[in-house]
Amino acid sequence: MSAAPDTATPPAAAPRRLLVVNGNTTADLTASLAGQARAFLGEAAQVHAVTVGFGPAYIASRAEAAISAHAVLETVERQFAQAAQPFHACVLACFGEPGIGAVRERVDVPVVGMAEASIMSAMQRGDRYAIVTVGQRWPAMLREQIRQLGVEARCAGILALPGHALDYASRTPQSAQRVSQALDAAVEQGADVVIVAGAALAGYLPGLPRQPQVPIIDSYRAALAQALALASLERK
């Protein structure tokens, strides 16, 4: 008689440890990002979210991005040095990705930024993507970033919402209406997938009064998903 097949359930993989770094100095935003990450990733990952020790409350210019890059690198190096258990991936929770090249140079795990992750995801969902963000200086800054990634030809447009980004973090009905209108405008510009970009707009999608009939990508969720995927691919 042949032996019965082994139907034992394989042991569950240990959760990946992710370091989430808020490159802005607003601690309330870090707490929101941490909660969103834990809700999104569930038991698949342990999330350790930190706020940089110096720099702008929210990056809105090239000068502030340069300061934040220094703060991000210092924070990541300190967190990796002090960690009781190793991190398997790092997420820079800022769409401008300040200091991402330097961080990748100094740590031996996947380092994921919100812009790169969401743009790569968008190009897997459609032909032309658009970006909706907050701040009048961001379109020019993001065009530079997109050129560096080599994906400018597929960008249908960058739409900047008025006001300060932190004013949107409270997710009032008025701000949700503005975001929804910007999504509609992005589609009118020819986008068949739209990225909602930036830490302040993370988690906005469920509260919008309406969404256009195209894929909408939350840049923070895209970064979290990619970080977990890369950490899982490198599982030893």
Secondary structure, 3 states (H helix, E strand, C coil): CCCCCCCCCCCCCCCEEEEEEECCCCHHHHHHHHHHHHHHHHHHEEEEEEECCCCCCCCCCHHHHHHHHHHHHHHHHHHHHHCCCCCCEEEECCCCCCCHHHHHHHCCCCEEEHHHHHHHHHHHHCCCEEEEEECCCHHHHHHHHHHHHCCHHHEEEEEEECCCHHHHCCCCHHHHHHHHHHHHHHHHCCCCEEEECCHHHCCCHHHCCCCCCCCEEEHHHHHHHHHHHHHHHCCC
